């Protein structure tokens, strides 16, 4: 079945949020509950009840929370019509002002791409973190290392092309001076 055939009347506008961090995000995890309820259960219920139809599930340098979220969401709402894309947020090694604030860049992957393909991509992408003289790739960063980890735009582009080829990514979209949103889609 064509996934777009559900829209019988032509163009349909849907609400999207392509930058949503989950509980246990690697940096600035502010998801807490005061009433003793499970934070994941509450989060997932809010997502299902929202009028937003498409989400980019985001975490820093990792796909782990996307996988965790999908498992929990599908277990609780197996018939949901919500759509989720993996969104990995990286810190670039450049700053944008005299306060040395870094630029973050987001890579949004096709949600039909196998998770192992994304993990393999992360295993190839080097960071600025060194341990015992060796460069640490994104997939091997500890939560502590994520606080200071960064990549270069050149390394990101090289790894994307090496892993997925040249036809799968769109130009960068600058939203503000601290966030750059490229959308990567596998055709």
C-alpha positions in Angstrom: 0.0 0.0 0.0 1.2 3.5 -0.9 1.8 5.3 2.5 0.5 8.5 0.9 -2.8 7.1 -0.2 -4.4 7.9 3.1 -4.6 11.5 2.0 -7.5 11.4 -0.4 -8.1 15.1 -0.9 -4.7 16.1 -2.3 -2.3 18.3 -0.3 -2.5 17.9 3.4 -0.6 19.9 6.0 0.8 18.0 9.0 2.6 19.4 12.0 6.2 18.2 12.3 8.7 18.6 15.1 12.1 17.4 13.8 14.1 18.3 17.0 12.7 16.5 20.0 15.0 15.1 22.7 13.7 12.2 24.8 14.1 11.3 28.5 17.7 10.2 29.1 19.1 12.4 26.3 22.9 12.6 26.5 23.0 16.3 27.5 20.6 18.5 29.5 18.1 15.7 30.4 15.3 17.8 32.0 12.6 15.1 31.9 11.5 14.4 35.4 8.2 13.5 37.1 7.2 14.5 40.6 4.3 12.1 41.0 6.3 8.9 40.7 5.0 8.0 37.3 7.4 6.6 34.8 8.9 9.4 32.8 9.0 7.4 29.6 5.4 6.4 29.9 4.3 10.0 30.4 6.5 11.2 27.6 5.1 8.6 25.1 1.5 9.4 26.1 2.1 13.1 25.5 3.6 12.3 22.0 0.6 10.0 21.1 -1.9 12.6 22.2 -0.2 15.5 20.5 -1.5 16.9 17.2 2.1 16.7 15.8 2.2 13.9 13.3 5.9 13.6 12.5 8.9 13.8 14.9 12.7 13.8 14.7 13.8 11.9 17.8 17.1 13.6 18.6 20.1 12.8 20.7 23.7 13.9 20.7 26.2 11.8 18.8 24.0 8.7 19.2 21.1 6.7 17.9 20.5 4.9 21.2 17.6 7.0 22.5 15.8 6.7 19.1 16.0 2.9 19.4 14.8 3.0 23.0 12.0 5.4 22.2 10.7 3.4 19.3 10.7 0.2 21.3 8.8 1.8 24.2 6.4 3.7 21.9 5.5 0.7 19.7 4.9 -1.4 22.8 2.5 1.2 24.2 0.9 2.3 20.9 1.3 -0.4 18.3 -1.4 1.1 16.0 -0.3 4.7 16.2 0.0 6.6 12.9 2.8 8.8 14.2 6.0 8.9 12.1 9.5 9.1 13.6 12.8 9.9 12.1 16.2 9.4 13.7 17.9 12.8 14.2 21.5 12.9 15.4 22.8 16.2 16.8 26.5 16.9 16.4 28.6 19.8 17.8 30.9 21.3 15.2 34.4 22.5 16.0 33.6 26.1 15.0 32.2 28.9 17.0 29.9 31.7 15.8 30.6 34.6 18.1 33.1 36.1 20.6 31.6 33.9 23.3 32.9 30.9 21.5 29.4 29.3 21.3 29.6 26.2 19.1 27.4 25.4 16.1 25.3 22.2 16.2 24.4 20.3 13.1 21.6 17.8 12.8 21.5 14.7 10.5 18.0 13.4 10.0 18.0 9.8 8.6 15.4 8.0 6.6 13.3 6.0 9.1 13.4 3.0 6.9 17.2 2.8 7.0 18.3 -0.1 9.2 19.7 1.0 12.6 22.9 -0.9 12.0 23.6 1.3 9.0 23.4 4.4 11.2 25.5 2.7 13.9 28.1 1.8 11.3 28.1 5.5 10.1 28.7 6.6 13.7 31.5 4.1 14.1 33.3 5.8 11.2 32.8 9.4 12.2 35.8 10.7 14.3 35.5 13.3 17.0 38.0 15.7 18.6 38.3 13.4 21.6 41.5 11.4 22.1 42.1 8.5 24.5 45.5 7.0 24.9 46.5 8.8 21.7 43.7 7.3 19.6 40.8 9.3 18.2 37.4 8.3 19.6 34.6 7.9 17.1 31.0 8.9 17.8 29.8 5.4 18.7 32.5 5.0 21.4 31.9 8.3 23.3 31.1 8.2 27.0 28.4 10.5 28.4 31.2 12.5 29.9 33.1 12.8 26.6 29.9 14.0 24.8 30.1 17.2 26.9 33.2 18.4 25.0 33.0 16.3 21.8 33.0 17.9 18.4 33.3 17.0 14.7 34.3 18.9 11.6 31.9 19.6 8.7 34.4 18.1 6.4 34.6 14.8 8.3 30.8 14.6 8.5 30.4 15.1 4.7 33.2 12.6 4.0 31.7 9.9 6.2 28.2 10.5 4.8 29.5 10.1 1.2 31.7 7.2 2.1 28.8 5.3 3.8 25.7 6.4 1.8 27.0 7.9 -1.4 26.5 11.4 -2.9 22.9 11.2 -3.8 21.4 11.0 -0.3 21.7 14.4 1.2 20.2 17.8 0.7 22.0 21.2 1.2 22.4 22.7 4.7 19.5 24.8 6.1 20.5 27.4 8.6 17.8 28.1 11.1 19.8 30.4 13.4 23.4 31.0 14.1 23.7 28.1 16.5 21.8 25.3 14.7 22.3 24.0 11.2 19.7 21.5 9.9 20.7 19.4 6.9 18.2 16.7 6.0 19.6 13.5 4.8 17.3 11.1 3.0 18.1 7.8 1.4 16.3 7.5 -2.0 
